[in-house]
Amino acid sequence: ALAALAACYGEAGAILRRAKPDPHNKVQAVISPGGSPEVEPDIAQSSTKYLLASFPSLKQVAYCHLPDNVWRPLVLGEVKAPTAVAVDTQSAKLFVADPPSNVIWWYKLHIREGFLETVGGRHAAVEGVDARALTVNSVGDLYFAGRLAKATSNYSSIYRQDASKLVRGNSLHPTEVYNRSTSGSPNPMVWDPAGLAVDSLFLYWGNQGSGQKHGSVVKGSRMNIGLTSGERKMKKLSASVEEVRGIAVTGTHLFYLSPGGVYGVLTSAASPITDPSIGLVSRGPPIAGPGGKPEAWNPTSIAWDGDNSLYFTDAATQSLYTLPARNVQAHNLTKYADAPGVHGVAVIGFTRSGASSAHAAVRLAAATAAACLALAAASALP
């Protein structure tokens, strides 16, 4: 526990060290973590957020400048079918999984006169992988669920590509973090990982099959924060639904998509939820089929905006929807935008303040330090 605590505070320092001015982009990325200090008024007024979504059949990633819902394309180069997307908010990077190419690409993001654009071409973050879900932590490590292209097994595992390798341009040999054989027996908790999320201490994943047996949503210790093997633990947060498609963590809550609806659970839940009526935030959009009969929705991805809202995609209605992110009480859905062929979704925020990078890092480091204090308090308990 002491090793994890030291690593946690080390990550807070690393966040501050990463906050260097970008000579090519005076608009720095910023995130508003849950539980962080209030944003200074001048920063709040200058803050801008962009929602990004992938459209595999169009071979495209497009964005909306929130709260606008007009789609504008990003230049990606030659991609075959972009699916999962994730953002490194501190470094203003976009990661895009392209399964037919067996590559995860990354792009530098830049704002020009209010429009978002990619600059500097594309770069391979990881090669030789079939990735189905992506997430990035606060120091730039990329996590993905999927399988190696040359693997003989059809089972998906969870991998990490460290930020240091991304900086060096080393796109090979990602680290396998969890797999079926290392996640418990006789019921491994990495059974069919789909959605991924990460915070300062934990990695979270949803299982797209057999969730009630292996865990609908599971959290596991991050493997690169100085823990010994005895301190590394996994825990089910929910076993209430069979299938989870996507997840998003807000610091205090974890939200996840299933064919039954949008669910939420506390990241600190003492025992796994088994009742599918508990934590049900919304049953999903009503869909009228032939003869007026209701049809099932088809959720694919969910993202938190760092503030008060969740955005998620539905392939059945070809739309994006939004929900409040403050609690797990029942809420009505709000349709955000039409999005034919949509799959993945992510949100990134920027600020135009001259000292934005430092302010953003201080707020994010403060949230990380708060998590460290919570860890210390928990460690002090008998």
C-alpha positions in Angstrom: 0.0 0.0 0.0 2.9 2.4 0.8 4.4 1.7 -2.6 1.0 2.5 -4.3 0.7 5.7 -2.2 4.2 6.8 -3.2 3.5 6.0 -6.9 0.2 7.9 -6.6 1.9 11.1 -5.4 4.6 10.5 -8.0 1.9 10.6 -10.7 0.6 13.9 -9.4 4.1 15.3 -9.8 4.4 13.7 -13.3 1.2 15.5 -14.3 2.8 18.8 -13.4 6.0 18.0 -15.2 4.1 17.2 -18.4 2.5 20.6 -18.4 5.0 22.2 -20.8 4.0 25.0 -23.2 3.5 23.6 -26.7 5.4 26.0 -29.2 3.1 24.8 -32.0 -0.2 25.1 -30.1 -0.9 27.8 -27.6 -4.2 26.2 -26.8 -3.5 23.5 -24.2 -5.6 20.5 -23.3 -7.4 20.5 -19.9 -9.7 18.2 -18.0 -11.9 18.9 -15.0 -11.7 15.8 -12.8 -14.5 14.9 -10.4 -13.8 16.2 -7.0 -11.2 18.7 -8.1 -11.1 22.3 -6.9 -13.5 24.7 -8.6 -12.3 26.1 -11.9 -11.1 29.7 -11.8 -13.7 32.0 -13.5 -11.4 33.3 -16.2 -10.5 29.7 -17.2 -14.1 28.6 -17.1 -15.1 31.4 -19.4 -12.4 30.5 -21.9 -12.9 26.7 -21.8 -13.9 24.9 -25.0 -14.8 21.3 -25.4 -14.9 19.0 -28.5 -16.8 15.8 -28.9 -15.1 13.3 -31.3 -16.8 10.2 -32.8 -15.7 7.5 -35.2 -17.7 6.4 -38.3 -16.2 3.1 -39.5 -18.2 2.7 -42.7 -17.2 6.3 -43.7 -13.5 5.7 -42.7 -13.7 8.9 -40.7 -13.5 10.5 -37.3 -15.5 13.7 -37.0 -16.0 16.2 -34.2 -18.6 18.7 -32.8 -17.6 21.9 -31.0 -19.8 21.6 -27.9 -22.5 22.6 -27.4 -22.9 22.7 -31.2 -24.0 19.5 -32.9 -22.6 20.1 -36.4 -20.2 17.4 -37.5 -16.9 18.3 -39.1 -14.3 15.8 -40.3 -10.8 15.4 -39.2 -7.9 14.5 -41.6 -6.7 11.0 -40.7 -4.9 9.8 -43.7 -5.6 6.3 -45.0 -7.6 4.3 -42.5 -9.8 1.3 -43.2 -12.4 1.3 -40.4 -11.8 3.5 -37.3 -13.7 2.2 -34.3 -12.6 2.9 -30.7 -11.3 6.4 -30.0 -9.6 7.9 -26.9 -7.9 11.2 -26.1 -4.8 12.1 -24.1 -6.1 15.3 -22.7 -2.8 16.6 -21.3 -0.9 16.2 -24.5 -3.8 16.9 -26.9 -3.5 13.5 -28.7 -6.2 11.5 -30.4 -5.9 7.7 -30.5 -7.8 5.7 -33.1 -8.2 2.0 -33.4 -8.2 0.6 -36.9 -8.8 -3.1 -36.6 -8.6 -4.1 -40.3 -5.1 -2.5 -40.4 -4.1 -4.0 -37.0 -2.9 -0.6 -35.8 -3.8 2.0 -33.2 -2.9 5.4 -34.7 -2.3 8.6 -32.8 -2.7 12.2 -34.0 -1.8 15.6 -32.5 -4.8 17.9 -32.1 -4.7 21.6 -32.6 -7.3 24.4 -32.6 -7.2 27.0 -35.4 -9.7 29.8 -35.2 -12.1 27.6 -33.2 -11.8 24.6 -35.5 -10.2 21.3 -34.4 -7.6 19.8 -36.7 -4.9 17.1 -36.7 -1.3 18.3 -37.3 1.9 16.5 -38.0 0.5 13.5 -39.7 -0.4 10.2 -38.2 1.8 8.0 -36.0 1.6 4.3 -35.0 1.0 3.9 -31.3 0.7 0.1 -31.4 1.1 -2.2 -34.4 0.0 -5.8 -34.8 -3.0 -5.6 -32.6 -6.8 -5.9 -33.1 -8.1 -3.4 -30.5 -11.7 -3.0 -29.5 -11.5 -0.5 -26.7 -9.1 2.3 -25.7 -8.4 4.5 -22.8 -5.5 6.8 -21.7 -4.4 7.7 -18.1 -3.3 11.1 -16.9 0.4 10.5 -17.6 -0.2 9.3 -21.2 -0.1 5.5 -20.9 -2.4 3.9 -23.5 -4.5 0.9 -22.5 -6.5 -1.2 -24.9 -8.6 -4.4 -24.9 -8.1 -6.7 -27.8 -5.7 -9.4 -29.1 -2.4 -9.6 -30.9 -2.9 -10.0 -34.6 -0.6 -13.1 -34.7 -2.2 -14.7 -31.5 -3.4 -18.2 -31.9 -6.1 -17.6 -29.2 -9.3 -15.7 -30.0 -9.6 -14.4 -26.5 -9.1 -10.7 -25.8 -6.7 -9.4 -23.1 -5.9 -6.0 -21.7 -2.7 -4.4 -22.7 -0.7 -1.2 -22.0 1.6 0.8 -24.2 3.6 3.1 -21.9 3.9 6.8 -22.6 7.7 6.5 -22.8 7.4 4.1 -25.7 4.9 6.4 -27.5 7.4 9.3 -27.1 10.2 7.1 -28.6 8.0 5.9 -31.5 8.3 2.3 -30.3 5.0 0.8 -31.5 5.7 -2.8 -30.9 5.4 -5.3 -28.0 2.7 -3.8 -25.7 2.6 -5.1 -22.1 -0.1 -7.6 -21.3 -1.7 -6.4 -18.1 -4.6 -8.9 -17.6 -5.8 -11.9 -19.4 -8.1 -14.9 -18.7 -5.4 -17.0 -17.1 -4.3 -14.2 -14.7 -7.6 -12.9 -13.6 -9.0 -15.5 -11.3 -10.0 -19.1 -11.3 -12.4 -20.9 -11.9 -14.2 -17.7 -13.1 -11.7 -15.3 -14.6 -12.8 -11.7 -14.5 -11.1 -10.8 -17.8 -13.5 -12.9 -19.8 -14.5 -10.8 -22.8 -13.3 -7.3 -22.1 -14.9 -4.5 -24.1 -15.1 -1.1 -22.6 -12.1 0.3 -20.7 -11.5 3.2 -18.3 -8.6 4.2 -16.0 -7.9 6.6 -13.1 -4.9 7.2 -10.9 -5.0 3.8 -9.2 -7.3 1.5 -11.0 -8.1 0.1 -14.4 -11.8 -0.7 -15.1 -13.3 -3.0 -17.7 -16.6 -4.4 -18.8 -17.2 -7.9 -20.1 -19.2 -8.2 -23.3 -20.3 -11.7 -22.5 -21.1 -13.8 -19.4 -21.0 -10.7 -17.1 -23.2 -12.2 -14.4 -20.7 -15.0 -14.0 -17.4 -13.3 -14.6 -18.3 -9.7 -13.7 -20.2 -7.1 -15.7 -17.8 -4.4 -14.6 -14.5 -5.1 -12.8 -11.8 -2.9 -11.4 -8.2 -4.0 -11.1 -5.0 -2.4 -9.7 -2.9 -0.6 -12.2 0.2 -2.7 -12.7 2.7 0.2 -13.2 2.3 2.1 -9.9 4.8 0.1 -7.7 2.5 -2.6 -6.3 3.8 -5.9 -5.3 2.1 -9.0 -6.7 0.4 -9.5 -3.3 -1.1 -6.0 -3.4 -2.5 -6.3 -6.9 -6.2 -7.0 -6.6 -9.3 -7.3 -8.8 -12.9 -6.7 -7.7 -16.3 -7.0 -9.3 -18.3 -3.8 -9.1 -21.3 -5.2 -10.8 -22.5 -8.6 -11.9 -26.0 -7.5 -12.8 -26.0 -7.8 -16.6 -24.7 -10.3 -19.1 -23.3 -7.8 -21.6 -21.4 -4.5 -21.3 -20.5 -2.5 -24.3 -18.7 0.6 -23.0 -17.7 2.3 -19.7 -16.7 5.7 -18.5 -15.3 6.7 -15.1 -15.9 10.1 -13.5 -13.8 9.7 -10.4 -16.6 8.8 -8.0 -18.8 6.8 -10.4 -18.5 4.4 -13.2 -21.1 4.4 -15.9 -21.6 1.5 -18.3 -23.7 0.6 -21.4 -25.6 -2.7 -21.9 -28.5 -3.8 -24.1 -30.7 -3.2 -21.0 -29.8 0.4 -20.5 -27.3 2.8 -19.1 -26.1 1.9 -15.6 -24.0 3.5 -12.9 -22.1 2.3 -9.8 -19.8 3.8 -7.2 -16.2 3.1 -7.9 -15.8 2.4 -4.2 -18.7 -0.1 -4.0 -18.2 -2.5 -1.2 -19.8 -5.5 -2.9 -20.9 -6.2 -6.5 -24.4 -5.2 -7.6 -26.4 -8.3 -8.7 -29.8 -6.8 -9.1 -30.3 -5.3 -12.7 -32.8 -2.8 -11.4 -30.1 -1.1 -9.1 -28.1 1.6 -10.7 -30.3 1.8 -13.9 -30.0 5.4 -15.0 -31.9 5.0 -18.3 -33.4 2.2 -20.3 -32.2 3.7 -23.5 -34.1 5.5 -26.3 -37.5 4.2 -27.3 -37.3 2.6 -30.8 -40.5 1.8 -32.7 -40.1 -1.2 -35.0 -42.5 -2.7 -37.6 -46.1 -2.4 -36.4 -45.1 -0.1 -33.6 -43.4 -2.8 -31.6 -40.4 -1.6 -29.5 -37.0 -2.7 -30.7 -33.7 -3.1 -28.8 -31.2 -0.3 -28.9 -27.5 -1.0 -29.8 -25.2 1.1 -27.6 -21.5 1.1 -28.5 -19.5 3.7 -26.6 -19.7 6.2 -23.8 -17.6 9.2 -22.7 -17.5 11.7 -19.9 -16.9 15.4 -20.6 -14.9 16.0 -17.4 -17.8 17.9 -16.0 -21.5 17.3 -15.8 -22.4 15.2 -18.8 -22.1 11.8 -20.4 -22.3 11.2 -24.1 -23.0 7.8 -25.6 -23.6 6.3 -29.1 -26.5 4.1 -30.3 -26.1 2.3 -33.6 -29.8 1.4 -33.7 -31.1 4.9 -33.8 -27.8 6.2 -35.4 -27.6 8.9 -32.8 -25.7 10.4 -29.9 -27.4 10.9 -26.5 -26.5 12.7 -23.3 -27.2 12.2 -19.6 -26.2 13.9 -16.4 -23.0 12.5 -14.8 -23.4 13.6 -11.2 -25.2 10.6 -9.8 -26.8 7.2 -10.7 -30.4 8.3 -10.2 -32.9 7.7 -13.1 -32.7 10.4 -15.8 -34.4 11.1 -19.1 -32.2 10.9 -22.2 -31.5 13.9 -24.3 -30.7 13.4 -28.0 -27.6 15.3 -28.8 -27.1 14.7 -32.5 -27.9 12.5 -35.5 -24.9 10.3 -36.2 -25.4 7.7 -39.0 -22.9 4.9 -38.7 -21.4 6.2 -35.4 -19.3 3.9 -33.2 -16.8 5.3 -30.7 -16.9 8.6 -28.8 -14.5 10.7 -26.7 -14.5 14.3 -25.4 -11.5 16.6 -25.0 -11.4 20.1 -23.5 -9.1 23.0 -24.2 -8.5 26.4 -22.6 -7.2 29.6 -24.1 -5.8 31.1 -20.9 -2.2 32.1 -21.2 -1.3 30.1 -18.1 -3.7 27.3 -19.0 -1.3 24.4 -19.0 -0.2 25.1 -15.4 -3.8 25.7 -14.2 -5.0 22.5 -15.8 -2.1 20.5 -14.4 -2.6 21.9 -10.9 -6.3 20.9 -10.9 -5.6 17.4 -12.3 -2.7 16.9 -9.9 -4.9 18.1 -7.0 -7.5 15.5 -7.9 -4.8 12.8 -8.1 -3.5 13.9 -4.7 -7.0 13.6 -3.3 -7.2 10.0 -4.5 -3.9 9.5 -2.7 -5.3 10.8 0.5 -8.2 8.5 0.2 -5.8 5.6 -0.3 -3.8 6.7 2.8 -7.0 6.8 4.9 -8.1 3.4 3.7 -4.6 2.0 4.4 -4.8 3.3 8.0 -8.0 1.3 8.7 -7.6 -2.0 10.6 
